[in-house]
Amino acid sequence: MASSKVRTSSFSRKVPAAPPSSIPGLKYGPNGTIFLSSGIPDLDKILGGGFHLGSLVMIIEDTEAPHHMLLLRTFMSQGLIHNQPVLYASPSKNPRAFLGTLPATLVSKDDKSIKSDAEQKDLRIAWQYKKYLGENKPPIEERDGKVEYCNDFDLRKPIEKHLIAGNRVECVSLLDCSSLTGIRDSCSKFLSQLPRYDGNITSAGRIAIQSFCAPQCEYYDKEWDMLSFIRSIKSMVRSSNAVAFLTFPASLLSQSVSKRWQHLADTLLSIKAIPDEDKELATLLTGYQDMLGLLSIHKVARFNTQVPVILDATTYSMKLQKRRSLVLECLNQAPVDGASGSSGGCSSSSNTGTLDF
């Protein structure tokens, strides 16, 4: 019997089967796309795998709370865990001091017990030399012999010092740039050190720019120059193995310029802080007291396809699980009588009602 042949439409694109990724922190998706982990497992699931390699991710800040820093920290820490070069730009005099606030990976009780048993069995040297073992510790976290694509991070524990030592992280102060030429040259030099994509990926990089239009920067009132910079960095990232992560307070920009910035983003998110006392919102949502803020998804990157991404919800609550790791949950409507109820995670969004704001 002749083997059946699969018929394809003339409009379908033939994409070779994706090989298994051997590069830590990267994952192959449909239509030949490659994902880079955001550092938050729930956000990776919502976006269909993470941030597209070669994309520009923009975060709209909330001027009343620095919750966008949680996403920025996990994004940078995930890159350092996977030994990926990181460029960090900040409107502070000493941006390298920010590296000490990056979170470390969350270690479960089972991992702690396994680690302690291995140390007692294999460690044969004096206890005072244990502090030197971290220098030779491999940065890549493994579980059951497999490299973790996305890790859970403990926001109360700082990252290991050996991960931020050396030339692994490049820091740039936006205050030292009287014009945007300096930061543009730094990004161009950083991306030039990454090999271009030729069918095989050997490494990937991350660019993190915090509060791009901060008032303390000299180029603060040059809106068109900042718009030109965003266009140029989007073009540079598109042809490289990197993801650019940029946060900005939209309230400091004119409405027309803010809309132009948002239009240039491949993936657009926004953060909104939860007020301490909002009786109307507390009666509307379950688990209100445990929420840090609201994460809204305005746009999802769409590469090599014309099919739009359909999300179960566009607004999610940000919570700290056991006051350590950041999780995202779908919003659930509270009962009519205002009684508290349990809110399900993102995986259970199909079983519970959701509210989009």
FENFENNOR-V706487 format. One record per backbone hydrogen bond with DSSP energy under -1.0 kcal/mol. CO is the residue of the C=O (numbers start at 1). NH is the residue of the N-H. If there is no record, write none. Layout:
CO NH
CO NH
//
This chain:
9 12
23 26
25 37
27 35
30 33
33 29
34 53
35 27
36 51
40 44
41 45
42 46
43 47
44 49
51 36
52 55
55 244
56 266
56 267
57 246
58 269
59 248
60 271
62 65
66 69
67 70
68 72
69 73
70 74
71 75
72 76
73 77
74 78
75 79
76 80
77 81
78 82
79 84
80 83
85 206
86 170
87 208
88 172
89 210
90 92
90 174
94 97
95 98
96 99
97 100
98 101
99 102
102 159
104 154
108 112
109 113
110 114
111 115
112 116
113 117
114 118
115 119
116 120
117 121
118 122
119 123
126 129
127 130
129 132
130 133
141 148
143 146
146 143
152 106
154 157
157 104
160 163
168 86
170 88
172 90
180 184
181 185
182 186
183 187
184 188
185 189
186 190
187 191
188 192
191 194
205 243
206 87
207 245
208 89
209 247
211 214
214 217
217 220
219 222
221 223
222 226
223 227
224 228
225 229
226 230
227 231
228 232
229 233
230 234
231 235
232 236
233 237
234 238
237 240
240 242
241 205
242 54
243 207
244 57
245 209
246 59
247 212
248 61
249 252
250 253
254 258
255 259
256 260
257 261
258 262
259 263
260 264
267 58
268 298
268 299
269 60
270 296
272 294
278 282
279 283
281 285
284 334
288 291
292 274
293 318
294 272
295 316
296 270
299 268
314 297
316 295
317 329
318 292
319 327
320 323
321 324
321 325
324 155
325 321
327 319
329 317
332 286
335 338
346 349
348 351
//
